[in-house]
Amino acid sequence: MTQHDLFSQLPALDRLLHDATFAPLLTKYGHSRLVETLRLMLTEARSVIRKEGALPDWAQAWAVEAETRLHREDTSALRPVFNLTGTVLHTNLGRAIQADAAVEAVSQAMRAPVTVEYDLDGAGRGHRDSAIARLLCELTGAEDACIVNNNAAAVLLMLAACASGEEVIVSRGELVEIGGAFRIPDVMRQAGCILQEVGTTNRTHLKDYRSAINEKTALLMKVHTSNYQIAGFTKAIDEAELAELGNEYNIPVVVDLGSGSLVDLTQYGLPAEPMPQRLIGAGVSLVSFSGDKLLGGPQAGIIVGKRALIERLQSHPLKRALRVDKMTLAALEATLRLYRHPETLRERLPTLRLLTRTAQECTALAQRLMAALMPHYPEFTFRVEPCLSQIGSGSLPVDRLPAAALTLAPLDGRGGTLEALAQKWRSLPVPVIGRITDGRLWLDMRCLEDETGLLEMLLK
Ligand SMILES: *Cc1c(COP(=O)(O)O)cnc(C)c1O
């Protein structure tokens, strides 16, 4: 067929729009979007004819192709997925999933005007963190609190407001990189502080801090080295010792905790994590931690500590740039309220619920899935295997949580390949995200809560 013949086979836009098969698309997506899509398809078809001397494959069914394209445009960039990676707080998957109470609070705050900075008693306008600050003080024993966009912002604000143009003493063993270009020395520079490194990579003593103190010292800082651990001949001083030293010289002590937990995780059989309230109790001036790590709330940076210092943070111009919106405040408040009821926390806070699932529960879940899926995937072998999940988000890299996974591998000669299966499952309506290790696809059961939903989708 000549190019001319092919061009003459292309439908006219008007004819397509009046064709009955396009009527549902017209209703669903509207006239202008449909016209725009069809125009693009026509342009594309002409270019394919010129380059390849043939019509594109989809030219057999214009309506189907238009529907696919319009639908694809409408799928959100934030797709819900099944997180079967085994990492509970997965940064690339949005970290903590929110408690129902937080979801409801956010939804309410979105639908109506809310008293973010409006004092109904007429007793004068409080700052937008006041209500949450009261909760945080109750939970941590601190005098006041400040909320910003994330913990990186919290560190920046603490440094800029308390030590700009002055010296901050930090141990060499704590000059960490958190990921995403967050490095303590760089943040210091951004905040206009002069970094005064003390000690060595593996050992830092109290006398190292003491001998570095001079009239330019504005802060003593500790950074929780959450994402790595040095083993062997090591020494770091604890926060209480540093707080005492700071007290002696009247220099504030700040701690970047990263993933602080407001409950003692060991009571659930989990590895110990530092708790903000313990640091406050030990006399630390300011402690910062993330809202969406172990706390299990929305992305936020939380700073608790001494009133005079928090006031400095609240009145610093950067606070205006780093403050959070009403949705974050609503979710954070609802999440913190759950901590007032320790008896129901594990059941209501998804992060804690997932972290405390036992290996037995995960095994039982994997076995049920295996029994249901096996008959439908004859090209694969299935196994239920023990595995180790991770908390994620830089917490406790060496501590793993015993769990179980459903693992699949292709049966030789049956044509199925692992990569193809993983790809197919990633392109489902709710993508299934596992990991491929040692020639098997691993689906860690720790974070699977919607068992029925997953099965329905995989068996369709
Ligand atoms: C995670 C972490 C940060 C960064 O916190 P975000 O909330 O991700 O901005 C900073 N410091 C430490 C020690 C951390 O663990």
The ligand as an ORCA input file, in Angstrom:
! r2SCAN-3c Opt
* xyz 0 1
  C      16.118     10.517     59.078
  C      17.092     11.409     59.746
  C      17.170     12.758     59.390
  C      16.286     13.358     58.322
  O      14.959     13.332     58.722
  P      13.785     13.586     57.647
  O      12.544     13.572     58.461
  O      13.888     12.484     56.658
  O      14.060     14.911     57.033
  C      18.104     13.548     60.051
  N      18.900     13.035     61.007
  C      18.841     11.736     61.388
  C      19.743     11.231     62.452
  C      17.934     10.879     60.759
  O      17.873      9.589     61.122
*
